[in-house]
Structure formats: structure tokens, C-alpha cells
Amino acid sequence: MGSFYNSYSKFLKEKFSTEVHKISLSSNATCPNRDGTLGTGGCIYCSELGSGRIYAKTPYEQARDYFDLKIPGEKKYIAYFQSFSNMYKNKEVLIESIEKIMTLDDVVGFSVSTRPDSLDKDILECLKSISDRYFIQIEMGLESSNDKTLERINRKMGANKYLYAVEQVRNTIPEAHIVCHVILGLPEEKYSDYENTIEFYVKSDSDGIKFHHLYVHKNTELNRLFEEGRAQVMDEYEYIECLLKLLEKIPSEKVIHRLKSSLNPNDLIAPLWTLDKHFYEKLSSSAREKKSYQGKYYGNNRFNCW
């Protein structure tokens, strides 16, 4: 699997000549769309924990605990600050955590997830100061290039904020690996909206992309809308068909970090195929049948493995 697209694992293996894994860490960050600065409640699909967990321990302690339990080997690791907007009102915690995690062996990089409107200059400068020794990755959510969609999901941010944020990162850390998050299946969006979002991403100065399918997390605003019949989720095969057509429109040098969402089964309302262990087999089978591969739209055969 992965030969018909430029996978993140392939990218890391080529860069570091060994297996590299991300360690997900929580800095207990918040979000301007939750603390009242822009709004409360967050985006309609976002739970109280964001995409991660709340920990009593510091990120350094979380990472150290992981290394205490890991099996010795040749693998290297990227410290990944995942949940919520890690650069938002979080300067001291994040910088201190980065400095302490640098003392751990086998850490080769840092990945920081944040909202495009929540970049912190001092944190970027900190990351820049270590970019000659560590791989630096900045992840930001675009979700959709349609401002009406962003308003509909209570995003409290226009799409152009993403472009400005990419420019800010590039100006400070030119070598940073910038990752764009997009969601397929947002309320009232059609395939043409997905195409526009991918075109927007390709035109941005971003290096990688994470695809997510819209899922319903329990105890969210989307959960309420779904139960009232005012929101739907995509069928698995519809999602696969859309995903393959969009991959064809992404240049072969762009890195595909993720192809679907994942979630703890205890928190999932719908769609149940989110938990399908055979999703990637189905995706590969469909790609083979359609002779589909990343970059096909451009006539680039780098990933034409069929």
C-alpha cells in the first residue's frame, strides 16, 4: 500500500533512512474559538478534547514515559503537539517542552498543530533556532476553501487566513514542512467544493496534506444536528471515489500525510466505516481498478504503479 501516492511514511524513510514515528503529546492547549476570544463551543465537529487528550503530566513527562516503555531499536521519533491550537496562549509551556524534549535521544523532529490565526512569533523563532538540527513540521487546518462552509461550521476564520499563516511560517522558517488539513463531507459541500479546496491547497506554499472524512463525535454540535437529521455523513465508497479523484489533482511532490480520519470507537456516532480495518485495502483495490494515482491530472507518472 502507498505506491500510488506519496505517503508520509515513505517521505520520512527517505529523509531519515530509517523508520520514524510521531509521538502524540498534549500541551493542554485551548482555542480562540472556545475561550470566548472568537467564540465558544468550537467548530461543530470538535469535542471538548479536540483531537487529543487532557493530561496531568507535562508534554516532556508524556514523551519520557513513552520512551521508558518503547522497545529498543533503530526507530526515530517526532514529538507531535496535537490537540487544539498549540501556539495559542501557550508560549511558555510549548517552548519549555521543546527544550526539555530535545534532551531525549532518538527525537529527530517537532510537529506543532495550531489554527492558522493563532501563530506565535516567539514559538516560531524557537523552532527556527533548532531547525538546523531538527525536522520542523507545522500543521494547520484549512478544512475548506469555501468561506460559507467555514461560517456554517462555526470556524470563525476565513480561508485566506490559511494563506497568510503559510506566508508567516515561510518567512520565519523557510525549511519548515507545512501540512494542510482538509475535511471531506462538510455540511452542504459538493465535489466541486472539494476540488476548489484542493486547488487552493496546491496554490498555497504547503508541503503536505491530511485528508479527513467528516465523522460525528458524541456530545458535539454536529452530533445534535445529525440526530435531528440536519447533517449527513459520506458513504465509504463515495468517500473513496472522491479521494482518488482528488489525489489525481495533487502534484506528485506533495506529501500525503493521512487519507481518512480515525477515532476512539467509544466516541464515534457515525459513520461506522470510520472503524473499517479494510479501508486501505478497498482504497487500493479501487485505485487499481480505476488506474488512479497521485499526479495523474498533471501527466506525472511517478506514482503510476499500475
MOQUISUL-V25688 format. One line per field, one symbol per residue. ss: DSSP state (h for helix, s for strand, l for the rest). phi: phi as a letter, one per 30 degrees, with the letter a starting at -180 (. if undefined). psi: psi as a letter, one per 40 degrees, with the letter a starting at -180 (. if undefined). Layout:
ss: ???
phi: ???
psi: ???
//
This chain:
ss: llllllshhhhhhhhhlllsssssslllllllllllllllllllllllllllllllllhhhhhhhhhhhllllllsssssslllllllllhhhhhhhhhhhlllllsssssssslhhhllhhhhhhhhhlllllssssssssslllhhhhhhlllllllhhhhhhhhhhhhhllllssssssssllllllhhhhhhhhhhhhhllllssssssllsslllhhhhhhhllllllllhhhhhhhhhhhhlllllllssssllllllhhhssslhhhhlllhhhhhhhhhhhhlllllhhhllllllll
phi: .jdcadddddeddddchadbbccdbcchdbadcbcjdcabjiddcdddcicbbcbdddedddddddddcddeacdcbcdcdcdhcdcchbeddddddedddddddidcabbbcaddcbdceddddddddcddcbdcbccbcdiadcddddddcidhadddeddddddddddcbeddcccccbbcjdeidcedddddddddddddcccbbccbcdbcddibddedddddicbbbddeddddddddddedccedddccdacadbadedcdcadddecddceddddddddddchcadieeciccecdcc
psi: ieeeigiddddddddefihhihhhihefiaieedeeddaidaidehieebeaihidiiddddddddddeihiaeiiihhhhciageehffdddddddddddeehieheihhhhiidefihddddddddeeeedihhhhhihddiehddddddefdfhideddddddddddddgdeihhhhhihheiheiiddddddddddddeifidiihhiihihhifidddddddeeeiiiiidddddddddddddehideihhdieiiiihdeehdiidedeheedddddddddddefiiheddeehedfge.
//
